[in-house]
Amino acid sequence: MSSGGGHAAPKGFLTRIIQAGALAVLFAVLYGATRAVPTIQSNVGTIAAVGFLLLCGTLTSELVEVVGLPHLSGDLAAGIIAGPHVLRLIDEHSVVELTHVNALALALIALEGGAHLKIDTLKKGVRSLAWATLLQSLAGVLVMMVVFVSLRRFIPFADKLTTSALVGTGLLWGTLAITRSPSATLGIMSQTRAKGPVMTGTLSFVMTSDVVVVVLLATAMVIARPLIDPTATFSMHDFEELGHDVLGSVALGTTLGLILAIYMRLVGRQLLVVFLALGFGMSELLAFLRFDTLLAFMVAGFVVQNLSKQGEKFIAAIEQTGSIVYVIFFATAGAHLDLDLLRQLWPIALTLAGSRVLVTLVTGRVASRLAKDSPIVSRWAWAGLVSQAGLALGVAAVIERSFPILGSGFRALSIAVVALNEMVGPVLFKLALDRAGESSREPQLSLPAIEMAARASKAHLQVEARASQDPATHS
C-alpha cells in the first residue's frame, strides 16, 4: 500500500489493454458458466466469490485510474456489475455470506485508523478538530433535520407522520447524516499516500467522529422516542447503554492494544494470523458483549501507536494486507447496492444527498475560518467528509429496530442515500487531495517490488550490524 523506496514501472497503453482484456475474459467466463450451469453459483460459494471480486476489483480499479478516479470507485463498479442486480454473477446468498469476510476488513480499517492518530498531531490540530466537530456534528444534525422535515411530502413514509413524529424522525435522520466513512478515508489515503494538513485533519476528524455519532445517536433516540410514539415515556435507559458501550469499548480496546504492543515487541511474527483472529474471533466477542467494534479496534491501534514504540511496525504490518482488504470490502459493498431501490427513490435520495454535501461544505468552510486554518484546508477539508458506508447503514438498522412504527421506509431511504454518498464521496476526496497537492506523484510499488525493497533493506541492516561488530572496520 504505501511505498518504501524505489519506483514501479509506469503502466503504459499496452498494459491497460491487457488489463481490460483480462477483465473482459473474467466476466465472460463466469457469465457463460452461470448461464450454462445455473446451480454453479450456490456450488462455488463464498470463496469463489471472494476470488472473483478480488481479481475483477483489482483490474477495474487499475483501469479507472486512467481517468483519474480513485481505486475504490473501480472496486464498487466491479461489485455492482457482478452483483445480483446487474449481471447476477454472484447471487444474493454469496453476497450475504461475504459480510462475514468484511469483519476482517473493518477490524483492520479501525486498527489502522487508530494507529494513524498520533497524540502530537492531535494536539497541533485540536482547535480545528474542535470547531469541525461542533459545526459538522451539532449544526449538521439540526440543518439536516430541517431539510428532512421540509421534504416530507416527497418522502413516502414521512407524509403520513404527525408533526411531532416527523420532527423526531427528522432528528434521527440528521444523526444518520453526520456519519462518515473511515474505510473510504483510509482507502483513499492508501492509494494516494497523501501527506499534508488536509489528509491529517480529515483522518483525525473521521476517526474521532465515531464516538460523537454514538453519543448523539443515543441522545437523539431518547428525545425522539416520545415524539414518535405517544405511548412511550422519556427514559435514561439509552444513556445507560451508551455508557456501557463507550466505556466498555474503550477499556477492552486499551487492553487489546497493550497486548498487541507486547506481542509485537516480544514476538513480532505471524501477524497475519493475529489479524485474522482479531477480525473474526474478537469481532464476534465484541458483538456478543454489545460493544462498538469500530471504537474498540480504533482505541487498540491508538494505544499501540502512542503507548509503545511499535506504531510504525504495526501500520506496516496492516498495510501488507490492506490492498486486498479494501478491494474485497468495497467490491462487496458494490454488490450490496440495491439498484432497484435506488431507481425508485433516486429523486428524494439525490436531494437529501445533495443537501448533505452542501451542509458539509458550508459548515466545513465556517469551521475552518473560526479555527483560522490555512486557505488550502479551508478550501478542501470538507471533501473528505462526504463518503458514507457501513457505519451509516448500521445506524439505520439500529433506528429501524428501535422504531418499528417507521417501518422499512426509513432504512430503505437510508440505503439509497448512502449508496450515492458511497459512490461520489471517494471521487471528491481524491480530487481534493490532488488539488491540494498532497497526493504522492510517485507510482505505487507493486507487491514484488515491495518485497524486493524489504529484502534489500534487511540485507543493508545486516551488513551495518556486522560492520559495527567488526573491530577492523573502525581502524
C-alpha positions as CSV (number, residue, x, y, z in Angstrom):
1,M,0.0,0.0,0.0
2,S,2.5,2.6,1.0
3,S,5.7,2.8,-0.8
4,G,9.0,2.4,0.5
5,G,11.9,3.2,-1.7
6,G,12.2,2.7,-5.5
7,H,9.6,3.1,-8.2
8,A,7.2,0.9,-10.0
9,A,7.4,1.0,-13.8
10,P,4.7,3.3,-15.2
11,K,1.7,1.5,-16.8
12,G,1.6,2.1,-20.5
13,F,-1.1,1.7,-23.1
14,L,-0.3,-2.0,-23.7
15,T,-0.6,-2.8,-20.0
16,R,-4.0,-1.2,-19.9
17,I,-5.1,-3.1,-22.9
18,I,-4.0,-6.4,-21.3
19,Q,-5.8,-5.4,-18.1
20,A,-9.0,-4.6,-19.9
21,G,-8.8,-7.9,-21.9
22,A,-8.2,-9.9,-18.8
23,L,-11.2,-8.2,-17.1
24,A,-13.4,-8.9,-20.1
25,V,-12.3,-12.6,-20.1
26,L,-13.1,-13.0,-16.4
27,F,-16.6,-11.6,-16.8
28,A,-17.2,-13.6,-19.9
29,V,-16.1,-16.9,-18.4
30,L,-18.2,-16.5,-15.2
31,Y,-21.1,-15.2,-17.2
32,G,-21.1,-18.2,-19.5
33,A,-20.6,-20.6,-16.6
34,T,-23.5,-19.2,-14.6
35,R,-25.8,-19.3,-17.7
36,A,-24.8,-22.8,-18.8
37,V,-24.9,-24.2,-15.3
38,P,-27.3,-22.0,-13.2
39,T,-26.6,-24.0,-10.0
40,I,-22.9,-23.2,-10.1
41,Q,-23.5,-20.0,-8.0
42,S,-24.6,-22.0,-5.0
43,N,-21.9,-24.6,-5.5
44,V,-18.9,-22.4,-5.8
45,G,-19.8,-20.5,-2.7
46,T,-18.3,-17.6,-0.9
47,I,-14.6,-18.5,-1.5
48,A,-15.1,-18.3,-5.3
49,A,-17.0,-15.0,-4.9
50,V,-14.1,-13.6,-2.9
51,G,-11.6,-14.6,-5.5
52,F,-13.7,-13.3,-8.4
53,L,-14.3,-9.9,-6.7
54,L,-10.6,-9.6,-5.8
55,L,-9.5,-10.2,-9.3
56,C,-12.2,-8.0,-11.0
57,G,-12.0,-5.3,-8.4
58,T,-8.2,-5.1,-8.8
59,L,-8.3,-4.9,-12.6
60,T,-11.2,-2.4,-12.6
61,S,-9.5,-0.1,-10.1
62,E,-6.4,-0.1,-12.2
63,L,-8.5,0.9,-15.3
64,V,-10.4,3.7,-13.7
65,E,-7.1,5.2,-12.6
66,V,-6.7,6.2,-16.3
67,V,-9.5,8.8,-16.0
68,G,-8.4,10.0,-12.5
69,L,-11.0,8.1,-10.5
70,P,-10.0,6.5,-7.1
71,H,-9.4,2.8,-6.9
72,L,-12.4,2.5,-4.6
73,S,-14.7,3.6,-7.4
74,G,-13.4,0.7,-9.5
75,D,-13.9,-1.8,-6.7
76,L,-17.5,-0.5,-6.3
77,A,-18.1,-0.7,-10.0
78,A,-16.9,-4.3,-10.2
79,G,-19.2,-5.3,-7.3
80,I,-22.2,-3.6,-8.8
81,I,-21.7,-5.2,-12.3
82,A,-21.0,-8.7,-10.9
83,G,-23.7,-8.5,-8.2
84,P,-27.2,-9.7,-8.1
85,H,-28.8,-6.6,-9.5
86,V,-26.9,-6.4,-12.9
87,L,-25.2,-9.5,-14.4
88,R,-26.1,-11.8,-11.4
89,L,-22.7,-13.5,-11.5
90,I,-22.8,-13.5,-7.7
91,D,-26.1,-14.4,-6.1
92,E,-27.8,-12.9,-3.0
93,H,-26.7,-15.8,-0.8
94,S,-23.0,-15.3,-1.6
95,V,-23.3,-11.5,-1.1
96,V,-24.8,-12.1,2.4
97,E,-22.0,-14.6,3.3
98,L,-19.4,-12.1,2.2
99,T,-20.5,-9.8,5.1
100,H,-18.7,-12.2,7.4
101,V,-15.5,-11.6,5.5
102,N,-16.0,-7.9,6.0
103,A,-15.5,-8.4,9.7
104,L,-11.8,-8.7,9.0
105,A,-11.8,-5.6,6.8
106,L,-13.5,-3.5,9.4
107,A,-11.1,-4.7,12.1
108,L,-8.0,-3.8,10.0
109,I,-9.6,-0.5,9.0
110,A,-10.2,0.5,12.6
111,L,-6.8,-0.7,13.8
112,E,-5.0,1.3,11.0
113,G,-7.1,4.4,11.6
114,G,-6.4,4.4,15.3
115,A,-2.7,3.8,14.7
116,H,-2.5,6.8,12.4
117,L,-3.8,9.1,15.2
118,K,-0.7,10.4,17.0
119,I,-1.1,12.5,20.2
120,D,1.3,15.2,18.9
121,T,-0.7,15.6,15.7
122,L,-4.0,15.8,17.5
123,K,-2.6,18.4,19.9
124,K,-1.5,20.6,16.9
125,G,-4.9,20.3,15.3
126,V,-7.1,20.4,18.4
127,R,-8.6,23.8,17.6
128,S,-9.6,22.8,14.1
129,L,-10.9,19.4,15.3
130,A,-13.0,21.1,18.0
131,W,-14.6,23.6,15.6
132,A,-15.2,20.9,12.9
133,T,-16.8,18.6,15.4
134,L,-19.0,21.2,16.8
135,L,-20.3,22.5,13.5
136,Q,-20.2,19.4,11.4
137,S,-21.9,17.3,14.1
138,L,-24.3,19.5,16.0
139,A,-25.1,22.1,13.3
140,G,-25.2,19.2,10.8
141,V,-27.8,17.3,12.7
142,L,-30.1,20.3,13.1
143,V,-29.8,21.5,9.5
144,M,-30.4,18.1,8.0
145,M,-33.4,17.6,10.4
146,V,-34.9,20.8,8.9
147,V,-34.2,19.6,5.4
148,F,-35.9,16.3,6.1
149,V,-39.0,17.9,7.6
150,S,-39.3,20.4,4.7
151,L,-39.2,17.5,2.2
152,R,-41.9,15.4,4.0
153,R,-44.4,15.5,1.0
154,F,-41.8,13.8,-1.2
155,I,-40.8,11.1,1.3
156,P,-43.3,8.1,1.1
157,F,-43.2,7.0,4.8
158,A,-43.0,10.6,6.2
159,D,-46.0,12.1,4.6
160,K,-48.3,10.2,7.0
161,L,-46.5,11.1,10.2
162,T,-47.8,13.5,12.7
163,T,-45.9,16.8,13.2
164,S,-44.2,15.6,16.4
165,A,-43.4,12.2,14.9
166,L,-42.0,14.0,11.8
167,V,-39.7,16.2,14.0
168,G,-38.5,13.1,15.9
169,T,-37.8,11.2,12.7
170,G,-36.0,14.2,11.2
171,L,-33.8,14.3,14.3
172,L,-32.9,10.7,13.7
173,W,-32.2,11.4,10.0
174,G,-29.9,14.3,11.0
175,T,-27.9,12.0,13.2
176,L,-27.6,9.4,10.4
177,A,-26.5,12.2,8.1
178,I,-23.4,13.1,10.1
179,T,-21.9,9.6,10.0
180,R,-18.7,9.4,8.0
181,S,-16.7,6.5,6.4
182,P,-13.3,5.6,7.9
183,S,-12.9,2.9,5.3
184,A,-13.2,5.3,2.4
185,T,-10.8,7.8,4.1
186,L,-8.2,5.1,4.7
187,G,-8.7,3.6,1.2
188,I,-8.0,6.9,-0.5
189,M,-5.1,7.5,1.8
190,S,-3.7,4.1,0.9
191,Q,-3.9,4.8,-2.9
192,T,-2.7,8.4,-2.9
193,R,-0.2,8.1,0.1
194,A,-1.3,11.7,0.8
195,K,0.5,13.7,3.4
196,G,-0.4,17.2,4.5
197,P,-2.9,19.2,6.6
198,V,-6.0,18.2,4.6
199,M,-5.3,14.5,4.9
200,T,-4.2,14.7,8.6
201,G,-7.3,16.8,9.5
202,T,-9.7,14.6,7.7
203,L,-8.3,11.4,9.2
204,S,-8.4,12.9,12.7
205,F,-12.0,14.1,12.3
206,V,-13.4,10.9,10.7
207,M,-11.8,8.5,13.2
208,T,-12.9,10.5,16.3
209,S,-16.4,11.2,14.9
210,D,-17.4,7.6,15.6
211,V,-17.5,8.4,19.3
212,V,-19.5,11.6,18.6
213,V,-22.0,9.7,16.5
214,V,-22.5,7.0,19.2
215,V,-23.3,9.8,21.8
216,L,-25.5,11.8,19.5
217,L,-27.4,8.7,18.4
218,A,-28.3,7.8,22.0
219,T,-29.3,11.4,22.7
220,A,-31.4,11.6,19.6
221,M,-33.2,8.3,20.3
222,V,-34.1,9.5,23.9
223,I,-35.6,12.7,22.6
224,A,-37.3,11.2,19.5
225,R,-38.9,8.2,21.2
226,P,-41.8,10.1,23.0
227,L,-42.2,12.3,19.8
228,I,-42.6,9.3,17.5
229,D,-44.5,7.0,19.9
230,P,-47.1,8.9,22.1
231,T,-47.3,5.9,24.4
232,A,-43.5,6.0,25.2
233,T,-42.0,8.0,28.0
234,F,-38.7,9.8,28.5
235,S,-36.2,7.2,29.6
236,M,-32.5,7.3,30.5
237,H,-32.0,3.7,29.6
238,D,-30.4,4.6,26.3
239,F,-27.8,6.6,28.2
240,E,-27.1,3.7,30.4
241,E,-26.5,1.6,27.3
242,L,-24.3,4.4,25.9
243,G,-22.1,4.3,29.0
244,H,-21.8,0.6,28.8
245,D,-21.0,0.8,25.0
246,V,-18.4,3.5,25.1
247,L,-16.6,2.7,28.4
248,G,-16.6,-1.0,27.7
249,S,-15.2,-0.5,24.2
250,V,-12.5,1.9,25.3
251,A,-11.5,-0.4,28.2
252,L,-11.4,-3.5,26.0
253,G,-9.6,-1.6,23.2
254,T,-7.0,-0.4,25.6
255,T,-6.3,-3.9,26.9
256,L,-6.2,-5.3,23.4
257,G,-3.8,-2.5,22.3
258,L,-1.4,-3.2,25.2
259,I,-1.5,-7.0,24.4
260,L,-0.7,-6.3,20.7
261,A,2.2,-3.9,21.6
262,I,3.7,-6.6,23.9
263,Y,3.2,-9.3,21.3
264,M,4.9,-7.2,18.6
265,R,7.8,-6.3,21.0
266,L,8.4,-9.9,22.1
267,V,7.3,-12.0,19.1
268,G,6.6,-9.8,16.1
269,R,5.8,-12.8,13.8
270,Q,2.7,-14.4,12.2
271,L,0.9,-11.1,12.4
272,L,-1.5,-12.1,9.6
273,V,-2.7,-15.0,11.8
274,V,-3.2,-12.4,14.7
275,F,-5.2,-10.1,12.4
276,L,-7.4,-13.0,11.2
277,A,-8.1,-14.0,14.9
278,L,-8.9,-10.4,15.7
279,G,-11.1,-9.8,12.6
280,F,-13.2,-12.9,13.1
281,G,-12.9,-14.0,16.7
282,M,-12.6,-10.7,18.6
283,S,-15.3,-9.1,16.4
284,E,-17.7,-11.8,17.4
285,L,-16.8,-11.4,21.1
286,L,-17.3,-7.6,20.9
287,A,-20.7,-8.1,19.2
288,F,-21.7,-10.6,21.9
289,L,-20.7,-8.1,24.6
290,R,-22.6,-5.4,22.7
291,F,-19.5,-3.2,22.4
292,D,-18.7,-0.9,19.5
293,T,-16.3,-2.9,17.3
294,L,-15.0,0.1,15.4
295,L,-14.3,2.1,18.5
296,A,-12.6,-0.8,20.3
297,F,-10.2,-1.6,17.5
298,M,-9.6,2.1,16.9
299,V,-8.6,2.5,20.5
300,A,-6.3,-0.5,20.3
301,G,-4.5,1.0,17.3
302,F,-4.2,4.3,19.1
303,V,-2.7,2.6,22.1
304,V,-0.1,0.7,20.0
305,Q,0.9,3.9,18.3
306,N,1.1,6.2,21.3
307,L,1.9,4.0,24.3
308,S,4.6,1.8,22.7
309,K,7.4,2.1,20.1
310,Q,5.7,-0.4,17.8
311,G,3.4,2.0,15.9
312,E,5.2,2.2,12.6
313,K,5.9,-1.5,12.6
314,F,2.2,-2.1,13.4
315,I,1.0,0.1,10.5
316,A,3.4,-1.6,8.1
317,A,2.1,-5.0,9.0
318,I,-1.5,-3.9,8.4
319,E,-0.6,-2.3,5.1
320,Q,0.8,-5.5,3.8
321,T,-2.7,-6.9,3.6
322,G,-4.5,-3.6,3.2
323,S,-4.8,-3.6,-0.6
324,I,-6.6,-6.9,-0.6
325,V,-8.8,-5.9,2.3
326,Y,-10.0,-2.7,0.6
327,V,-10.7,-4.4,-2.8
328,I,-12.9,-7.1,-1.1
329,F,-14.6,-4.6,1.2
330,F,-15.7,-2.1,-1.5
331,A,-16.4,-4.7,-4.1
332,T,-18.7,-6.4,-1.7
333,A,-20.3,-3.0,-0.9
334,G,-20.9,-2.6,-4.6
335,A,-22.6,-6.0,-4.9
336,H,-24.8,-5.0,-1.9
337,L,-26.1,-1.8,-3.6
338,D,-29.7,-2.3,-4.4
339,L,-30.1,-0.6,-7.8
340,D,-33.8,-1.3,-8.0
341,L,-34.4,0.5,-4.7
342,L,-32.1,3.4,-5.8
343,R,-34.1,3.6,-9.1
344,Q,-37.3,4.0,-7.1
345,L,-36.1,6.6,-4.6
346,W,-33.5,8.4,-6.6
347,P,-35.2,11.9,-6.8
348,I,-35.6,12.3,-3.0
349,A,-32.3,10.4,-2.3
350,L,-30.4,12.7,-4.6
351,T,-32.0,15.8,-3.0
352,L,-31.1,14.6,0.5
353,A,-27.6,13.5,-0.5
354,G,-27.0,16.9,-2.3
355,S,-28.3,18.8,0.7
356,R,-25.9,16.9,2.9
357,V,-22.9,17.7,0.7
358,L,-23.9,21.4,0.7
359,V,-24.2,21.4,4.5
360,T,-20.8,19.7,4.8
361,L,-19.2,22.3,2.5
362,V,-20.7,25.3,4.3
363,T,-20.1,24.1,7.9
364,G,-16.6,23.0,6.8
365,R,-15.7,26.4,5.5
366,V,-17.1,28.2,8.6
367,A,-15.3,25.8,10.9
368,S,-12.0,26.4,9.1
369,R,-12.5,30.2,9.3
370,L,-13.2,30.1,13.0
371,A,-10.2,27.8,13.6
372,K,-8.0,30.1,11.4
373,D,-6.9,27.2,9.2
374,S,-4.8,27.7,6.1
375,P,-6.5,28.5,2.9
376,I,-5.9,25.1,1.4
377,V,-7.5,23.4,4.4
378,S,-10.5,25.8,4.3
379,R,-10.9,25.1,0.6
380,W,-10.7,21.3,0.5
381,A,-11.0,19.7,4.0
382,W,-14.8,19.3,3.7
383,A,-14.4,16.9,0.7
384,G,-13.2,14.0,2.8
385,L,-16.4,14.1,4.9
386,V,-18.9,13.2,2.2
387,S,-18.4,9.4,2.0
388,Q,-20.7,7.1,3.9
389,A,-20.7,3.3,4.2
390,G,-21.1,0.6,6.8
391,L,-21.4,2.9,9.9
392,A,-24.4,4.8,8.3
393,L,-26.1,1.6,7.4
394,G,-25.5,0.3,11.0
395,V,-27.1,3.4,12.4
396,A,-30.1,3.0,10.1
397,A,-30.5,-0.6,11.2
398,V,-30.5,0.4,14.9
399,I,-33.1,3.1,14.2
400,E,-35.3,0.6,12.3
401,R,-35.2,-1.9,15.2
402,S,-35.8,0.8,17.8
403,F,-38.7,2.5,16.0
404,P,-40.7,-0.2,14.2
405,I,-43.5,2.3,13.7
406,L,-41.4,3.8,10.9
407,G,-41.5,0.5,9.0
408,S,-38.8,-0.3,6.5
409,G,-39.1,3.1,4.7
410,F,-36.5,4.8,6.9
411,R,-33.9,2.2,6.2
412,A,-34.7,1.9,2.5
413,L,-34.2,5.7,2.1
414,S,-31.0,5.5,4.1
415,I,-29.6,2.8,1.8
416,A,-30.4,4.8,-1.3
417,V,-28.7,8.0,0.1
418,V,-25.7,6.1,1.4
419,A,-25.3,4.5,-2.0
420,L,-25.0,7.9,-3.6
421,N,-22.5,9.2,-1.0
422,E,-20.6,6.0,-1.3
423,M,-20.1,6.4,-5.0
424,V,-19.5,10.2,-5.0
425,G,-17.5,10.7,-1.8
426,P,-14.3,9.0,-2.7
427,V,-14.1,10.8,-6.0
428,L,-14.5,14.2,-4.3
429,F,-11.9,13.3,-1.7
430,K,-9.3,12.2,-4.2
431,L,-9.9,15.3,-6.3
432,A,-9.4,17.4,-3.2
433,L,-6.1,15.7,-2.2
434,D,-4.9,16.1,-5.8
435,R,-5.8,19.8,-6.0
436,A,-4.3,20.4,-2.5
437,G,-1.0,18.9,-3.8
438,E,-1.0,16.3,-1.1
439,S,-1.2,13.2,-3.2
440,S,2.1,11.4,-3.9
441,R,3.2,11.7,-7.5
442,E,5.3,8.6,-7.3
443,P,3.7,5.5,-8.7
444,Q,2.9,2.8,-6.1
445,L,5.2,-0.2,-5.7
446,S,3.9,-3.5,-6.9
447,L,3.9,-6.3,-4.3
448,P,7.1,-7.9,-5.8
449,A,8.8,-4.5,-5.7
450,I,7.8,-4.0,-2.0
451,E,9.2,-7.5,-1.2
452,M,12.5,-6.7,-3.0
453,A,12.8,-3.4,-1.2
454,A,12.2,-5.1,2.1
455,R,14.9,-7.7,1.4
456,A,17.3,-5.0,0.3
457,S,16.7,-3.0,3.5
458,K,17.1,-6.1,5.7
459,A,20.3,-7.0,4.0
460,H,21.6,-3.5,4.4
461,L,20.8,-3.5,8.1
462,Q,22.6,-6.9,8.5
463,V,25.7,-5.5,6.7
464,E,25.7,-2.5,9.0
465,A,25.3,-4.7,12.1
466,R,28.2,-6.9,11.1
467,A,30.3,-3.8,10.3
468,S,29.6,-2.3,13.7
469,Q,30.7,-5.6,15.4
470,D,33.9,-5.9,13.4
471,P,36.8,-4.0,15.1
472,A,38.7,-3.9,11.8
473,T,36.1,-1.6,10.4
474,H,36.8,1.1,13.0
475,S,40.6,1.1,12.5
